[in-house]
Amino acid sequence: MIAGNARKLAGGMGFTEGPCWLPDQQAVLFTDIPANRIMRWSAEAGLSVWSDHAHFAIGLARASDGRILACEHSTRSIAALSLADGSRQVLARSVGGRVLNSTNDVICARDGTGLFTDPPFGVRAEDGTLYGYHQAMDLPYCGMFRVSNTPDAPVPLTNGVYRPNGLCPSPDERHIYISDNSGRQHKVAVCDVAGNLWVAGATGFMFTRTVARASLTPGAGNGDEP
């Protein structure tokens, strides 16, 4: 933790998530989920709407090519958004012929590899209730995936976390921490990299163990940013 005083920069939004810092612009992008927007804030320009049709995006990350990776709940996809013109390319929407659940958080490794979690929070409530634009799950599990070099062919890395949410690599990228903020678990798990995670096509080299479990209620971990 970094000691300091918190200062409110902007307000008036419904439910904010996914802050993504843009060092070259000295600005931050983040999502306002109920408003279906991606917002932008900088000290110079203040608060503005960067996208007003964000497909109910949640997690954001800066890709190595400069685009923004967005976890879109309504499309159940990972999309790459151009900072220059806002154009959108879907990178992953299904695996093995089955539609993803509801992509939630995404990070990029130093070499540009994208990893994302896929819980069912945007698909159905934990008790199984469907509501709003939500649809039934197509995958029989929730997992963490790697965005592959082949379009719409994400690589499953682990399904050992009940409801994977925020994720974060260790500084040496030998471990990936994943939060599970479901009512059943309330834990942080770690996936130990037992091989070269960043080699395209590599699979089956991770295992999951719990490193922390919340003992206080209400509340649970959500995002795990570096």
FIKOL-363574 format. One line per field, with one value per residue: residue number from 1; residue in three letters; x, y, z of N, C-alpha, C in turn. Coordinates in Angstrom, 2 decimals. Layout:
% FIKOL-363574
pos <- (NUM, ...) .
code <- (ALA, ...) .
n.X <- (X, ...) .
n.Y <- (Y, ...) .
n.Z <- (Z, ...) .
ca.X <- (X, ...) .
ca.Y <- (Y, ...) .
ca.Z <- (Z, ...) .
c.X <- (X, ...) .
c.Y <- (Y, ...) .
c.Z <- (Z, ...) .
***
This chain:
% FIKOL-363574
pos <- (1, 2, 3, 4, 5, 6, 7, 8, 9, 10, 11, 12, 13, 14, 15, 16, 17, 18, 19, 20, 21, 22, 23, 24, 25, 26, 27, 28, 29, 30, 31, 32, 33, 34, 35, 36, 37, 38, 39, 40, 41, 42, 43, 44, 45, 46, 47, 48, 49, 50, 51, 52, 53, 54, 55, 56, 57, 58, 59, 60, 61, 62, 63, 64, 65, 66, 67, 68, 69, 70, 71, 72, 73, 74, 75, 76, 77, 78, 79, 80, 81, 82, 83, 84, 85, 86, 87, 88, 89, 90, 91, 92, 93, 94, 95, 96, 97, 98, 99, 100, 101, 102, 103, 104, 105, 106, 107, 108, 109, 110, 111, 112, 113, 114, 115, 116, 117, 118, 119, 120, 121, 122, 123, 124, 125, 126, 127, 128, 129, 130, 131, 132, 133, 134, 135, 136, 137, 138, 139, 140, 141, 142, 143, 144, 145, 146, 147, 148, 149, 150, 151, 152, 153, 154, 155, 156, 157, 158, 159, 160, 161, 162, 163, 164, 165, 166, 167, 168, 169, 170, 171, 172, 173, 174, 175, 176, 177, 178, 179, 180, 181, 182, 183, 184, 185, 186, 187, 188, 189, 190, 191, 192, 193, 194, 195, 196, 197, 198, 199, 200, 201, 202, 203, 204, 205, 206, 207, 208, 209, 210, 211, 212, 213, 214, 215, 216, 217, 218, 219, 220, 221, 222, 223, 224, 225, 226) .
code <- (MET, ILE, ALA, GLY, ASN, ALA, ARG, LYS, LEU, ALA, GLY, GLY, MET, GLY, PHE, THR, GLU, GLY, PRO, CYS, TRP, LEU, PRO, ASP, GLN, GLN, ALA, VAL, LEU, PHE, THR, ASP, ILE, PRO, ALA, ASN, ARG, ILE, MET, ARG, TRP, SER, ALA, GLU, ALA, GLY, LEU, SER, VAL, TRP, SER, ASP, HIS, ALA, HIS, PHE, ALA, ILE, GLY, LEU, ALA, ARG, ALA, SER, ASP, GLY, ARG, ILE, LEU, ALA, CYS, GLU, HIS, SER, THR, ARG, SER, ILE, ALA, ALA, LEU, SER, LEU, ALA, ASP, GLY, SER, ARG, GLN, VAL, LEU, ALA, ARG, SER, VAL, GLY, GLY, ARG, VAL, LEU, ASN, SER, THR, ASN, ASP, VAL, ILE, CYS, ALA, ARG, ASP, GLY, THR, GLY, LEU, PHE, THR, ASP, PRO, PRO, PHE, GLY, VAL, ARG, ALA, GLU, ASP, GLY, THR, LEU, TYR, GLY, TYR, HIS, GLN, ALA, MET, ASP, LEU, PRO, TYR, CYS, GLY, MET, PHE, ARG, VAL, SER, ASN, THR, PRO, ASP, ALA, PRO, VAL, PRO, LEU, THR, ASN, GLY, VAL, TYR, ARG, PRO, ASN, GLY, LEU, CYS, PRO, SER, PRO, ASP, GLU, ARG, HIS, ILE, TYR, ILE, SER, ASP, ASN, SER, GLY, ARG, GLN, HIS, LYS, VAL, ALA, VAL, CYS, ASP, VAL, ALA, GLY, ASN, LEU, TRP, VAL, ALA, GLY, ALA, THR, GLY, PHE, MET, PHE, THR, ARG, THR, VAL, ALA, ARG, ALA, SER, LEU, THR, PRO, GLY, ALA, GLY, ASN, GLY, ASP, GLU, PRO) .
n.X <- (0.83, 0.39, 1.06, -1.00, -3.26, -6.59, -8.30, -11.18, -11.86, -13.84, -17.41, -20.88, -21.48, -22.71, -21.79, -18.62, -15.73, -12.69, -10.22, -7.82, -4.70, -3.26, -0.25, 1.02, -0.85, -1.41, -3.79, -6.77, -8.76, -11.95, -14.74, -18.25, -20.60, -23.58, -24.38, -23.43, -20.97, -17.61, -15.43, -13.32, -10.67, -8.61, -6.11, -5.86, -8.09, -10.27, -13.32, -14.77, -16.82, -15.65, -16.51, -19.79, -21.18, -20.51, -20.91, -21.54, -19.09, -16.53, -13.81, -10.70, -7.71, -4.43, -3.20, -0.27, -0.02, -1.08, -3.83, -7.01, -7.98, -11.08, -13.39, -16.39, -19.63, -22.25, -21.80, -20.32, -17.56, -14.02, -12.73, -10.79, -10.06, -9.56, -7.58, -7.31, -9.47, -11.62, -12.43, -13.39, -12.38, -13.19, -11.62, -11.93, -14.63, -15.70, -15.06, -14.01, -16.35, -18.32, -19.99, -18.39, -18.70, -19.11, -16.98, -14.65, -12.33, -9.17, -5.73, -2.43, 0.57, 4.13, 5.16, 3.07, 1.05, -2.33, -4.46, -7.49, -10.37, -13.35, -16.10, -19.55, -21.02, -22.22, -24.04, -25.81, -27.44, -26.00, -27.68, -28.73, -30.68, -31.96, -31.79, -32.69, -30.65, -29.40, -28.24, -28.37, -25.67, -23.19, -20.76, -19.46, -18.08, -16.22, -13.45, -9.93, -8.37, -6.14, -5.56, -5.21, -3.02, -4.57, -7.61, -10.52, -9.98, -9.46, -7.23, -7.76, -6.64, -6.95, -9.53, -9.92, -10.84, -13.66, -15.41, -13.90, -12.50, -11.08, -7.67, -4.09, -0.65, 2.36, 5.32, 7.49, 6.13, 5.73, 3.68, 0.10, -2.40, -5.73, -8.88, -11.72, -14.79, -17.20, -20.21, -19.84, -17.10, -15.04, -12.13, -8.60, -6.82, -3.85, -2.18, 0.42, 3.03, 4.24, 5.63, 6.47, 4.51, 4.02, 4.49, 3.15, 0.37, 1.04, -0.09, -1.68, 0.00, -0.33, -1.34, -3.76, -4.00, -5.20, -4.41, -5.26, -8.06, -11.10, -12.19, -13.94, -17.20, -19.77, -18.57, -15.97, -13.03, -12.29, -11.18, -7.77, -5.29, -1.95) .
n.Y <- (-1.18, 2.30, 5.09, 7.92, 10.65, 10.26, 11.71, 13.06, 12.99, 13.13, 12.87, 11.71, 9.42, 6.03, 3.28, 2.55, 1.14, -0.65, 1.08, 2.50, 3.57, 6.02, 6.78, 8.33, 10.21, 11.28, 10.64, 8.95, 6.18, 4.80, 2.69, 3.33, 1.44, 1.12, 3.29, 2.59, 3.46, 4.50, 6.41, 9.35, 10.91, 13.66, 15.78, 18.11, 18.35, 17.45, 15.64, 13.56, 12.01, 9.18, 7.00, 6.37, 4.12, 1.44, -1.27, -2.23, -2.42, -3.51, -4.30, -2.78, -2.51, -1.54, -2.40, -3.83, -2.76, -0.29, -0.06, -0.25, -2.82, -4.26, -5.64, -6.82, -6.97, -7.22, -8.24, -10.42, -10.61, -10.07, -7.11, -5.01, -1.64, 1.23, 4.00, 6.12, 6.38, 5.04, 2.66, -0.81, -4.12, -7.46, -9.74, -12.11, -14.26, -16.74, -20.18, -23.30, -23.58, -22.67, -19.94, -17.37, -16.58, -13.96, -11.72, -10.21, -9.00, -7.80, -8.07, -7.10, -8.71, -8.03, -8.64, -8.20, -10.11, -10.91, -11.52, -12.76, -12.82, -14.83, -14.85, -15.59, -13.29, -11.28, -12.76, -14.32, -14.32, -15.38, -17.27, -18.44, -17.05, -15.47, -12.27, -8.98, -8.14, -10.49, -13.80, -17.40, -19.45, -20.78, -22.07, -24.75, -24.01, -21.55, -19.44, -18.55, -17.03, -16.90, -14.49, -15.45, -15.65, -16.27, -15.17, -15.02, -17.35, -18.03, -19.20, -21.58, -21.32, -21.87, -23.41, -23.46, -21.66, -20.57, -18.28, -16.32, -13.09, -10.06, -9.82, -10.16, -9.91, -11.15, -9.19, -10.42, -11.92, -14.62, -15.61, -15.51, -13.67, -14.10, -12.85, -14.04, -13.12, -14.20, -15.07, -17.56, -18.16, -15.97, -15.31, -15.08, -16.42, -18.03, -18.60, -20.57, -20.26, -22.83, -23.25, -21.85, -19.34, -17.47, -18.44, -18.99, -21.08, -22.80, -24.91, -26.20, -25.83, -24.76, -24.41, -24.02, -22.36, -21.35, -18.24, -16.31, -15.63, -14.01, -12.92, -11.23, -9.87, -7.62, -7.70, -8.19, -9.19, -7.57, -6.22, -6.88, -5.12, -4.33) .
n.Z <- (0.00, -0.65, 1.20, 1.78, 0.98, 0.05, -2.70, -4.09, -7.48, -9.43, -9.88, -9.77, -11.18, -11.83, -11.24, -11.00, -12.61, -13.57, -13.93, -16.14, -16.76, -18.82, -19.65, -21.60, -22.24, -19.85, -18.51, -17.38, -18.18, -17.47, -16.54, -16.49, -15.57, -15.39, -16.96, -19.41, -20.44, -21.24, -19.45, -19.35, -17.64, -16.90, -15.44, -16.83, -18.59, -17.16, -16.48, -18.96, -21.51, -23.03, -24.54, -25.47, -25.92, -24.75, -24.59, -22.08, -20.71, -18.41, -17.03, -18.02, -19.99, -21.12, -24.20, -25.82, -28.33, -28.07, -28.10, -26.32, -24.25, -23.62, -21.38, -22.19, -21.05, -22.20, -24.74, -24.17, -24.56, -25.32, -26.39, -28.56, -28.52, -30.44, -29.58, -31.20, -33.07, -31.98, -33.11, -33.17, -32.42, -32.08, -30.02, -28.62, -28.10, -27.79, -26.86, -27.87, -29.34, -27.66, -26.16, -24.31, -20.76, -19.08, -19.62, -17.40, -16.02, -17.17, -18.01, -19.12, -19.87, -19.62, -22.09, -23.73, -23.76, -23.29, -20.54, -19.17, -16.98, -16.57, -15.20, -14.17, -13.67, -15.24, -16.58, -15.06, -11.84, -8.67, -7.56, -9.74, -11.10, -13.98, -15.50, -16.81, -19.58, -19.41, -20.09, -20.39, -19.11, -21.27, -21.27, -19.23, -16.98, -15.06, -15.80, -16.24, -18.98, -21.82, -24.29, -27.54, -30.46, -32.57, -33.96, -31.93, -30.39, -27.56, -24.99, -22.54, -19.19, -16.43, -14.51, -11.88, -10.00, -8.31, -8.81, -10.69, -10.58, -10.25, -11.42, -11.17, -11.93, -10.34, -9.56, -10.93, -12.71, -12.33, -10.94, -10.81, -9.40, -8.33, -7.58, -5.82, -5.30, -4.60, -2.79, -1.74, -1.57, -1.15, -1.41, -2.22, -4.82, -6.06, -9.06, -9.91, -12.12, -13.88, -16.11, -19.30, -19.45, -21.41, -23.92, -27.06, -27.37, -25.31, -22.70, -19.71, -17.40, -14.93, -11.53, -8.92, -5.82, -2.59, -1.21, 0.51, 2.58, 3.02, 6.20, 7.29, 7.16, 5.99, 2.52, 0.11, -1.76, -4.90, -7.60, -8.54, -8.85, -10.08) .
ca.X <- (0.00, 1.08, 0.43, -1.37, -4.62, -7.47, -8.96, -12.20, -11.57, -15.06, -18.57, -22.09, -21.59, -23.50, -21.00, -17.38, -14.82, -11.71, -9.34, -6.69, -3.89, -2.61, 0.84, 1.34, -1.86, -1.63, -5.23, -7.25, -10.05, -12.62, -16.09, -19.46, -21.33, -25.01, -24.55, -22.91, -19.99, -16.22, -15.15, -11.93, -10.36, -7.24, -6.03, -5.98, -9.42, -11.35, -14.09, -15.50, -17.25, -14.79, -17.38, -21.15, -21.78, -19.38, -21.32, -21.49, -17.72, -16.12, -12.37, -9.96, -6.24, -3.73, -2.50, 1.06, -0.13, -1.66, -5.28, -7.59, -8.72, -12.28, -14.24, -17.75, -20.61, -23.41, -21.40, -19.59, -16.37, -12.88, -12.59, -9.70, -10.59, -8.53, -7.61, -7.31, -10.78, -12.66, -12.81, -13.47, -12.12, -13.42, -10.49, -12.37, -16.03, -16.10, -13.99, -14.52, -17.71, -19.24, -19.83, -17.86, -19.72, -19.18, -15.60, -14.74, -11.13, -8.14, -4.41, -1.44, 1.92, 5.13, 5.39, 1.85, 0.06, -3.53, -5.13, -8.76, -11.24, -14.66, -17.11, -20.90, -21.75, -23.04, -24.92, -26.88, -27.17, -25.39, -28.70, -29.18, -31.71, -31.64, -32.51, -32.21, -30.16, -28.61, -28.56, -27.88, -24.28, -22.95, -19.62, -19.78, -17.15, -15.67, -12.02, -9.02, -7.98, -5.15, -5.91, -4.23, -2.72, -5.65, -8.84, -11.59, -9.52, -8.78, -6.66, -8.07, -5.47, -7.37, -10.92, -9.86, -11.37, -15.12, -15.91, -12.72, -12.85, -9.87, -6.43, -2.89, 0.58, 3.43, 6.29, 8.31, 5.18, 5.76, 2.42, -1.06, -3.35, -7.10, -9.84, -13.03, -15.61, -18.52, -20.67, -19.43, -15.66, -14.34, -10.73, -7.67, -6.07, -2.67, -1.79, 1.86, 3.43, 5.21, 6.26, 6.55, 3.13, 3.86, 4.72, 1.86, -0.08, 1.37, -1.24, -1.53, 1.20, -0.68, -2.24, -4.33, -4.10, -5.70, -3.39, -5.92, -9.51, -11.69, -12.84, -14.86, -18.35, -19.87, -17.47, -15.03, -12.12, -12.81, -10.06, -6.42, -4.39, -0.58) .
ca.Y <- (0.00, 3.58, 6.02, 9.19, 11.09, 10.08, 12.93, 12.82, 13.67, 13.32, 12.19, 11.69, 8.19, 5.01, 2.15, 2.69, 0.00, -0.79, 2.20, 2.20, 4.77, 6.28, 7.68, 9.26, 11.26, 11.71, 10.54, 7.63, 5.70, 3.88, 2.40, 3.57, 0.31, 1.34, 4.28, 2.00, 4.42, 4.58, 7.80, 9.78, 12.03, 14.16, 17.02, 19.23, 18.46, 17.02, 14.43, 13.57, 10.69, 8.70, 6.16, 6.32, 2.82, 0.62, -2.68, -2.49, -2.85, -3.46, -4.16, -2.21, -2.60, -1.02, -3.44, -3.44, -1.97, 0.99, -0.11, -0.55, -4.07, -4.05, -6.78, -6.38, -7.90, -7.48, -9.05, -11.57, -10.60, -9.19, -6.30, -4.04, -0.35, 2.17, 5.31, 7.15, 6.61, 4.29, 1.44, -1.96, -5.45, -8.53, -10.66, -13.40, -14.33, -18.13, -21.16, -24.63, -23.50, -22.19, -18.52, -17.04, -16.20, -12.49, -11.30, -9.29, -8.22, -8.12, -7.48, -7.39, -8.97, -7.12, -8.95, -7.90, -11.16, -10.54, -12.53, -12.24, -13.71, -15.02, -15.33, -15.50, -12.19, -10.58, -13.72, -14.73, -14.15, -16.58, -18.29, -18.98, -16.23, -14.67, -11.00, -7.96, -8.67, -11.67, -15.03, -18.60, -19.81, -21.77, -22.84, -25.47, -23.59, -20.20, -19.62, -17.51, -17.36, -16.08, -14.10, -16.09, -14.95, -16.60, -14.49, -15.76, -18.67, -17.88, -20.43, -21.74, -21.52, -22.55, -23.31, -23.85, -20.61, -20.67, -17.08, -15.48, -11.70, -9.30, -10.59, -9.33, -10.70, -10.76, -8.37, -11.23, -12.62, -16.07, -15.95, -14.70, -13.63, -13.98, -12.72, -14.70, -12.39, -14.80, -15.30, -18.89, -18.34, -14.83, -15.66, -14.75, -17.61, -17.75, -19.59, -20.61, -20.58, -23.92, -23.34, -20.55, -18.92, -16.52, -19.10, -19.23, -22.46, -23.59, -25.14, -27.22, -25.64, -23.93, -24.96, -22.95, -22.56, -20.18, -17.55, -15.47, -15.79, -12.94, -13.38, -10.19, -9.63, -7.86, -7.23, -9.18, -8.63, -7.44, -6.12, -7.11, -4.40, -4.28) .
ca.Z <- (0.00, -0.69, 2.14, 1.17, 1.20, -1.10, -3.13, -5.10, -8.74, -10.22, -9.30, -10.57, -11.97, -11.16, -10.75, -11.76, -12.60, -14.63, -14.28, -17.02, -16.86, -20.11, -19.27, -22.68, -22.24, -18.46, -18.35, -16.98, -18.66, -16.56, -17.00, -15.70, -16.13, -15.66, -18.04, -20.64, -20.91, -20.81, -19.12, -19.38, -16.74, -16.82, -14.67, -17.75, -19.21, -16.27, -16.81, -20.23, -22.01, -24.12, -25.37, -24.91, -26.27, -24.34, -24.46, -20.64, -20.39, -17.00, -16.93, -19.14, -19.91, -22.29, -24.93, -26.26, -29.57, -27.72, -28.00, -25.02, -24.15, -22.82, -21.06, -22.46, -20.51, -23.05, -25.89, -23.64, -25.41, -25.15, -27.59, -28.59, -28.96, -30.87, -28.95, -32.24, -33.69, -31.29, -33.82, -32.27, -32.96, -31.11, -29.95, -28.07, -27.69, -27.55, -26.74, -28.15, -29.86, -26.62, -25.88, -22.98, -19.77, -19.05, -19.36, -16.26, -15.81, -18.16, -17.80, -20.15, -19.39, -20.19, -23.51, -24.45, -23.64, -22.55, -19.73, -18.67, -16.20, -17.20, -14.27, -14.74, -13.03, -16.22, -17.23, -14.15, -10.43, -8.11, -7.31, -11.02, -11.70, -15.16, -15.46, -17.72, -20.84, -19.10, -20.78, -19.72, -19.36, -22.30, -20.77, -18.00, -15.93, -15.11, -15.89, -16.70, -20.34, -22.50, -25.65, -28.42, -31.71, -33.51, -33.58, -31.26, -29.94, -26.28, -24.44, -21.11, -18.34, -15.22, -14.09, -10.47, -9.14, -8.43, -9.49, -10.90, -10.80, -10.55, -11.50, -11.10, -11.92, -9.42, -10.29, -11.84, -13.58, -12.08, -10.27, -11.14, -8.28, -8.80, -6.49, -5.91, -4.34, -4.50, -1.43, -1.30, -1.42, -0.52, -1.28, -3.28, -5.22, -6.86, -10.04, -10.05, -13.48, -13.83, -17.43, -19.94, -19.67, -22.51, -25.20, -27.72, -27.47, -24.13, -21.82, -18.70, -16.59, -13.80, -10.54, -8.12, -4.37, -1.89, -0.43, 1.50, 2.63, 3.81, 7.42, 7.71, 6.31, 4.55, 1.69, -0.40, -2.74, -6.26, -8.51, -8.03, -9.75, -9.62) .
c.X <- (0.88, 0.36, 0.12, -2.81, -5.44, -8.16, -9.95, -11.92, -12.82, -16.19, -19.73, -22.28, -22.29, -22.69, -19.73, -16.46, -13.67, -10.80, -8.13, -5.92, -3.21, -1.47, 1.18, 0.35, -2.07, -3.13, -5.58, -8.59, -10.64, -14.06, -17.13, -20.49, -22.81, -25.27, -24.04, -21.86, -18.58, -15.90, -13.65, -11.76, -8.88, -7.27, -6.25, -7.40, -10.56, -12.03, -14.81, -15.91, -16.36, -15.58, -18.74, -21.90, -20.72, -19.72, -21.22, -20.14, -17.44, -14.61, -11.75, -8.47, -5.65, -2.94, -1.15, 1.05, -0.81, -3.17, -5.72, -8.33, -9.88, -13.02, -15.69, -18.76, -21.72, -23.06, -20.66, -18.26, -15.23, -12.71, -11.41, -10.22, -9.45, -8.69, -7.73, -8.71, -11.91, -13.08, -12.60, -13.22, -12.35, -12.27, -10.91, -13.83, -16.45, -14.87, -14.60, -15.95, -18.74, -18.94, -19.29, -18.99, -19.95, -17.81, -15.59, -13.52, -10.05, -6.86, -3.53, -0.09, 2.90, 5.37, 4.13, 0.78, -1.11, -4.12, -6.44, -9.52, -12.63, -15.65, -18.50, -21.68, -22.63, -24.02, -26.10, -26.46, -26.62, -26.42, -29.28, -30.22, -31.18, -32.42, -31.89, -31.81, -29.42, -29.15, -28.00, -26.40, -24.21, -21.77, -20.01, -18.89, -16.85, -14.15, -11.24, -8.47, -6.85, -5.68, -4.82, -3.98, -3.78, -6.93, -9.88, -11.18, -8.77, -8.34, -7.02, -6.80, -5.82, -8.87, -11.03, -10.33, -12.87, -15.70, -14.75, -13.12, -11.59, -8.65, -5.25, -1.66, 1.50, 4.46, 7.16, 7.46, 5.30, 4.50, 1.33, -2.03, -4.75, -8.02, -11.13, -13.91, -17.03, -18.92, -20.20, -17.95, -14.97, -12.87, -9.91, -6.86, -4.85, -2.44, -0.28, 2.22, 4.54, 5.89, 6.30, 5.14, 2.98, 4.17, 3.37, 1.57, 0.24, 0.15, -0.83, -0.32, 0.92, -1.48, -2.63, -4.34, -4.57, -4.58, -4.00, -7.41, -10.08, -12.41, -13.85, -15.99, -19.07, -18.64, -16.57, -14.15, -12.73, -11.62, -8.74, -5.45, -2.98, -0.32) .
c.Y <- (1.25, 4.54, 7.32, 9.52, 10.91, 11.40, 12.60, 13.65, 13.98, 12.55, 12.17, 10.46, 7.10, 3.91, 2.12, 1.50, 0.27, 0.38, 1.75, 3.49, 4.85, 7.26, 8.70, 10.41, 11.87, 11.74, 9.12, 7.38, 4.78, 3.72, 2.85, 2.59, 0.61, 2.32, 3.78, 2.92, 4.07, 6.06, 8.08, 10.94, 12.37, 15.44, 18.22, 19.44, 18.08, 15.78, 14.61, 12.14, 10.30, 7.80, 6.10, 5.07, 1.75, -0.85, -3.14, -3.08, -2.68, -3.23, -3.60, -2.43, -2.05, -2.16, -2.92, -2.62, -0.62, 1.00, -0.44, -1.88, -3.85, -5.36, -6.33, -7.40, -8.22, -8.31, -10.32, -11.74, -9.82, -8.44, -5.36, -2.76, 0.59, 3.49, 6.42, 7.44, 5.81, 3.02, 0.22, -3.26, -6.47, -9.51, -12.04, -13.30, -15.75, -18.99, -22.54, -24.64, -23.03, -20.73, -18.33, -16.59, -14.69, -11.98, -10.15, -8.41, -8.70, -7.40, -7.82, -7.62, -8.03, -7.38, -8.72, -8.96, -10.70, -11.72, -11.94, -13.30, -13.72, -15.63, -15.21, -14.28, -11.42, -11.48, -14.06, -14.43, -15.46, -17.67, -18.86, -18.15, -15.47, -13.38, -10.02, -8.56, -9.99, -12.90, -16.21, -18.82, -20.88, -22.66, -23.56, -25.05, -22.11, -20.32, -18.35, -17.97, -16.44, -15.75, -14.64, -15.23, -15.22, -15.91, -15.44, -17.19, -18.52, -19.22, -20.53, -22.03, -22.21, -22.38, -23.67, -22.78, -20.52, -19.49, -16.10, -14.05, -10.91, -10.19, -9.65, -10.23, -10.25, -9.96, -9.16, -12.06, -14.14, -16.55, -15.01, -14.80, -13.35, -13.87, -13.45, -14.03, -12.92, -14.97, -16.63, -18.96, -17.21, -15.14, -15.04, -16.01, -17.18, -18.92, -19.50, -21.04, -21.62, -24.14, -21.94, -20.12, -18.16, -17.14, -19.44, -20.71, -23.31, -23.72, -26.11, -27.06, -24.76, -24.74, -23.84, -23.33, -21.25, -19.55, -16.64, -15.72, -14.71, -13.51, -12.38, -10.06, -8.40, -7.37, -8.35, -8.52, -8.56, -7.40, -6.36, -6.42, -4.38, -3.02) .
c.Z <- (0.00, 0.23, 1.42, 1.46, -0.07, -1.42, -4.24, -6.33, -9.55, -9.55, -10.27, -11.41, -11.14, -10.50, -11.58, -11.55, -13.57, -14.93, -15.09, -17.27, -18.21, -19.87, -20.34, -22.78, -20.86, -18.16, -17.93, -17.64, -17.62, -17.02, -15.98, -16.23, -16.37, -16.79, -19.38, -21.28, -20.46, -20.64, -19.21, -18.41, -16.87, -16.01, -15.57, -18.23, -18.30, -16.79, -18.13, -20.58, -23.17, -25.08, -24.71, -25.35, -26.03, -24.18, -23.00, -20.24, -18.90, -16.94, -18.20, -18.91, -21.20, -22.93, -25.42, -27.54, -29.33, -27.62, -26.58, -25.11, -23.19, -22.63, -21.18, -21.96, -21.52, -24.28, -25.47, -24.36, -24.78, -26.46, -27.44, -29.23, -29.30, -30.13, -29.98, -32.76, -33.05, -32.00, -32.93, -33.02, -31.85, -31.16, -29.45, -27.65, -27.34, -27.41, -26.97, -28.65, -28.87, -26.30, -24.46, -22.06, -19.78, -18.64, -18.36, -16.09, -16.78, -17.78, -18.98, -19.50, -20.09, -21.67, -24.34, -24.38, -22.79, -21.81, -19.23, -17.89, -16.82, -16.21, -14.89, -14.27, -14.00, -16.95, -16.33, -12.73, -9.86, -7.81, -8.60, -11.72, -12.92, -15.10, -16.44, -19.07, -20.65, -19.81, -19.99, -20.05, -20.44, -21.90, -19.48, -16.82, -16.08, -15.11, -16.13, -18.03, -20.81, -23.89, -26.57, -29.64, -32.78, -33.07, -33.01, -30.92, -28.62, -25.72, -22.96, -20.32, -17.03, -15.04, -12.61, -9.51, -9.38, -9.22, -9.70, -11.27, -11.16, -10.60, -11.63, -11.13, -10.79, -10.22, -11.27, -12.81, -13.48, -11.39, -10.77, -9.97, -8.82, -7.59, -6.83, -4.87, -4.27, -3.04, -0.87, -0.92, -0.65, -0.32, -2.39, -3.56, -6.02, -7.81, -10.21, -11.46, -13.41, -15.17, -18.01, -20.34, -20.98, -23.87, -25.83, -27.80, -26.26, -23.23, -20.73, -17.80, -15.38, -12.79, -9.59, -6.65, -3.75, -1.09, 0.62, 1.44, 3.53, 5.03, 7.93, 6.69, 6.82, 3.81, 1.27, -1.43, -4.11, -7.21, -7.81, -8.99, -9.21, -8.82) .
***
